[in-house]
């Protein structure tokens, strides 16, 4: 079976940092992209950052560019989202998604996501 498992969420003060992890397993075809999606309370899920498993190409939402960094460790089948200078509006559930054969900018713009993780809660509050 194919799985995505997120971890690393928590409570942090404004201006603080967190690093989220997404471990993927059971995906035998390596031409995919992994994205991080944010769902704020009462709002729709939105793409935050996406990365190609093969090329390492990345895409970011304007709201996080310069504050968040996505990276991957293929040996560990893990994608990270380093979040810095966190703001209260970053609060919400962060989901990891995987899509086969997709351009990272399209994935982060809300195109097809083939698999989802269960999400991890991030709360930014003083």
Buried (B, 14 or more C-beta within 10 A) or exposed (E): EEEBBBBBBEEBEEEBEBEBBBBBEEBEEEEBBBBBBBBEEEEEBBBBBBBBBEEEEBBBBEEBEEBBBBBBEEEEBBBBBBBBEBBEEBBBBBBBBBBBEBBBBBBBEEBEBBBBBEBBEBBBEE
